[in-house]
Amino acid sequence: MFRKTVATVLSGQGLVTEAAGQLGHVDESITKKFYIQKPATAPTSATPWNC
């Protein structure tokens, strides 16, 4: 859990390369795929309600 938190916080500051290095990953793609939490998405207000 701590590794994901570190990666997500560093990524939020634009430091993906540093996050990968901190976790010992040679390739950023592993860090992005498995360790950086994706932001939750909500429906847009443009979505019509079917009442």
C-alpha positions as a Markdown table, in Angstrom:
| # | Residue | x | y | z |
|---|---|---|---|---|
| 1 | Met | 0.0 | 0.0 | 0.0 |
| 2 | Phe | 2.8 | 2.4 | 0.9 |
| 3 | Arg | 4.5 | 1.9 | -2.5 |
| 4 | Lys | 1.2 | 2.9 | -4.3 |
| 5 | Thr | 0.8 | 5.9 | -2.2 |
| 6 | Val | 4.4 | 7.1 | -2.9 |
| 7 | Ala | 4.0 | 6.6 | -6.6 |
| 8 | Thr | 0.6 | 8.3 | -6.7 |
| 9 | Val | 1.8 | 11.4 | -4.7 |
| 10 | Leu | 4.9 | 11.8 | -6.8 |
| 11 | Ser | 2.9 | 11.3 | -10.0 |
| 12 | Gly | 0.5 | 14.0 | -8.9 |
| 13 | Gln | 3.5 | 16.4 | -8.8 |
| 14 | Gly | 4.6 | 15.4 | -12.3 |
| 15 | Leu | 7.4 | 13.2 | -11.0 |
| 16 | Val | 6.6 | 9.8 | -12.6 |
| 17 | Thr | 10.3 | 9.2 | -13.5 |
| 18 | Glu | 11.3 | 9.8 | -9.9 |
| 19 | Ala | 8.5 | 7.6 | -8.7 |
| 20 | Ala | 9.7 | 4.8 | -10.9 |
| 21 | Gly | 13.2 | 5.3 | -9.7 |
| 22 | Gln | 12.1 | 5.3 | -6.0 |
| 23 | Leu | 10.3 | 2.0 | -6.6 |
| 24 | Gly | 13.3 | 0.5 | -8.4 |
| 25 | His | 11.6 | 0.2 | -11.8 |
| 26 | Val | 13.7 | 0.6 | -14.9 |
| 27 | Asp | 10.6 | 1.3 | -17.0 |
| 28 | Glu | 8.0 | 3.9 | -16.1 |
| 29 | Ser | 5.2 | 1.8 | -17.7 |
| 30 | Ile | 5.3 | -0.6 | -14.8 |
| 31 | Thr | 4.9 | 2.2 | -12.3 |
| 32 | Lys | 2.1 | 3.7 | -14.3 |
| 33 | Lys | 0.2 | 0.5 | -14.8 |
| 34 | Phe | 0.4 | -1.0 | -11.4 |
| 35 | Tyr | 1.3 | 1.6 | -8.8 |
| 36 | Ile | -0.2 | 5.0 | -9.7 |
| 37 | Gln | -3.8 | 5.3 | -8.7 |
| 38 | Lys | -6.1 | 6.4 | -11.6 |
| 39 | Pro | -8.4 | 9.2 | -10.7 |
| 40 | Ala | -12.0 | 8.3 | -10.3 |
| 41 | Thr | -14.3 | 9.5 | -13.1 |
| 42 | Ala | -17.8 | 10.7 | -12.6 |
| 43 | Pro | -20.5 | 11.1 | -15.3 |
| 44 | Thr | -20.5 | 14.5 | -16.9 |
| 45 | Ser | -23.4 | 17.0 | -16.4 |
| 46 | Ala | -24.0 | 16.7 | -20.1 |
| 47 | Thr | -25.4 | 13.2 | -19.6 |
| 48 | Pro | -29.2 | 13.4 | -19.9 |
| 49 | Trp | -31.3 | 11.8 | -17.2 |
| 50 | Asn | -33.9 | 9.4 | -18.5 |
| 51 | Cys | -36.9 | 10.1 | -16.3 |
